[in-house]
């Protein structure tokens, strides 16, 4: 087949899949997961049911594909938040702040969908990629003296990620900014204790 024809087919397939995923997300947001059907997804997406079945065997497959796309989008947002020219500490702050707001948004809109989808290889791969990305920033920050080096970077990364999941339950951006500030405070180098006054 000519290259242009192949590209047109690929673009069409991608458009159909995206329409189905967008429709699924909209239906879940409107009605929840209960009684979600392939017919509803096809109608919402403006495609035939037979066409939908060419790409996805069932509703769960559509949901997992949508979730995988969401995770990829979030990882791209985190990578984009870190200005490569900025010091590691500044990049880390930008990434953690972005992550906290992603958690906040996911917490408000996740619900039963989140419980269903937060399992599987794609989630494990994404968690590892996120962990490695933040751990590298912490290592660089410790090497430059901006961040503490008395605790392994792996532990500090886990601390940050666990702490910032609380953003999903917070109300309003001010609370999220405070949470990020408190989390960052725990990463800063520990100041030596002041010397005891000489009482002799």
C-alpha positions, 0 to 999 in steps of 0.5 A: 500500500502507498505510504500515504494510505497507510498513514491515513488508516493509522490516523483513522484508527487512532481517531476511532480509539480516542473517540471511544476512550473519550466517550467512555470517560464522559459516560463514567463521569456522568453515570458511573460504572454501573451498567456501562455498555459497549452500545452506550460507548459507541453511540456517545463516540459516534461510531458503530458498535461493530467498529468499536468491537474491532478495537476492544472486546469489552467495556473493561478493555476500553476502560483499561485503555483509557486509564493507560492513556491517562497515565501516559498523559500524567507522566508527560505533564510531570516531565514537562514541569521540570525545566532542564536548565533549572537546579535539581531542587527547583525541578523537583519542586515543580514536579512534586507540585504538578504531581500533587495537583494530578492527585487532587484531580484524580481524587475528586474524579476517580472513585469506583473507576480508580479502584477498578483500574489501579491494578495491572502491569501498566500501573506498575510500569508507570509507578516505577517510571515515576519513582525513578524520575523523582529519585533521580531528581533527589539524587541530583539535589543531594549531590548539589547540596540542595537536598539532604543526603543522610537518607537514601534517595529511594526512601525519600522518593517513597516518602514524597509520593506517599505524602502527596497522595493526600492531595486527593482529599484536600480542598482548594489549591492553598491546601495543596501548596501547603502540603507540597511545602511541608513535603519539601521541608522534609527533604532539605538538609538538616541544620546542625544543632546549635552548640550548647553555651559554655557554662564553665 
